[in-house]
Amino acid sequence: MKLYPEAVHARTRAIAKDVLLAVVLIALAWLGLRVYHAVDRLTVLGSGVEQAGTSVNQGFHTAADAVKGVPLVGHKLSSALGGAGQKTGGNVAHYGERGQQEVHKRPGPRTTDLRPPRCDRAAVLPAAAHPTRAGPRRILQGPHAPR
């Protein structure tokens, strides 16, 4: 099986197409890497939210400890402040931690499958642009293809 035609003009054109395809693939890989790193930097948002929630929670608990010694109402007030700290800052910290974890989750199979569900290929893409026909004919045909 010959990869490139013997005619100089056709061979030059085929090599140029292959080089262009390699350049496009390298550019797309580089772009994918840039997107990956940009998404990875989004964890700073979750980290900031977690730190803010933890700070609020600790502030409420510090206030609860300070009023614990107040006669008659100190224990109830301390308990209420501690609960408020947990319900406000604790929840915020939890969602911040969860946000950091969610950034690194991969999308499920439904979001990565770009094919339309149960429809005719010809109605979606022209035959020349369909992925099964996008490669060079000499490679798609294989070594045993009829000439």
N, C-alpha and C positions, 0 to 999 in steps of 0.2 A: 504494500500500500504506500503510495506516495503522499507525503504531507503537502508538498508544494508543487504546482505545475512546472513544467519544464520551460515554457515560454517566459522570457525575461519580464515582459510587462505584467503578465498575470501573476508571476511569482512575486514581483515587487509589490503589487497591489495586495496580495495575500499576506505577505510579511508585514506590510504597513497596517493592515487590519488587525493582525495578531498583536503587534506592538501597541496599537491604540487600545485594544481590549485589555492588555496587561496594565497599561497606564490607568485606565478607568478603574480596574479592579484594585490597584494599589491606592488610588485616590479615595475610593469608597471605603477601603479598610482603614485608611488614615482618618477619614471623616467619622467612621464608626468608633474608633478609639477616642477621638475628641469628644464625641457625644457621651461615651462611657465615662470619661473623666469629668465632664460637666455635670452629669447626673450624680456622680460620686460626691461632688462638692456640695450637693444639696443636703447632705447629712448635717451640715453646720446649722441649718434651720432647726432641725429636730434637737440638736445638741443645745442650742440656745434656749429653746422652749423647755427642755428638761431642766436646765440650770435655773431658769426663772421659776419654774414650779417648785423645785427643791428649795430655792431661796425663800419663797413665800411660805412654804410648809415649815421651814426652820424658824422663820419669823414668828409665826403663830405659836409654835411650840415654845419658843423663848418667852413670848408673852404669857403663855399658859403657865410656865414654870414660875414666872415673876409674881403672878396673882395667886398662886397656890396657897400662900401663907395668910391671905386676907381672911379675917375671922368671919364666920357664918356662911359667906358666899364663895369663898376662895376655891373650894374643891369643885363646886358646880361650874363656876366661871372658868376654871382651868380646864375642866373637861370639855366645856363648850368651845373654848378657843382651840384646844387640841383637835377636836372633831372638825372645826371649820378649816383648820390648816390642812388636815388630811383631805377634806372634800374639795378644797380649792387648789392649793399647791400640789397636793399629792396626785390629783387627777391630771393636772397640767404636766407634771413631771412624767407621769405614765404615758400620756399621749406624745410627749416629746421623744421618749425612748422608743415608743412604737413607730413614730415617724422615721427615726433613724434606721430601724430594721426594715421598714417597708420600702425604703429607697433601694435597698439591695436585693429585693425579691425580683425574680424574673417574671415576665408576663406569662400567663397560662397559654395553653395551646390554641385557644380560640382567638387570642389577639395576634398570634404570629402566623396564622393561616390566612393568607391574603386571597386565596381562591374564592370565587363566589360560590355559594352553596347551590348544588344541583342545577346548573344552567348550562346552556350550550356555549362552548368556548367561542364559537364564531360570533355569537351575539355580543360578547364582551370585548374581545381583542381581534383586530384584523389578523389574518393568518400569518402575515409576515412578521408581526410583532409578538406573536405568542412565544412563551419561553421554550416550548419544545422545538421551535423552528429558529431560534435566535442564534445558534452557533454556526460556525462554518460548515457548509455542506460536506466537505471532505471528511470532517470528524464525525458529524451526525450520521453519515451513511455507514461508516465502519468499513472494515477491510473486506467484507463479503457482500457489499451492496452491489446490485446490478448496475452496470455502466450503461 
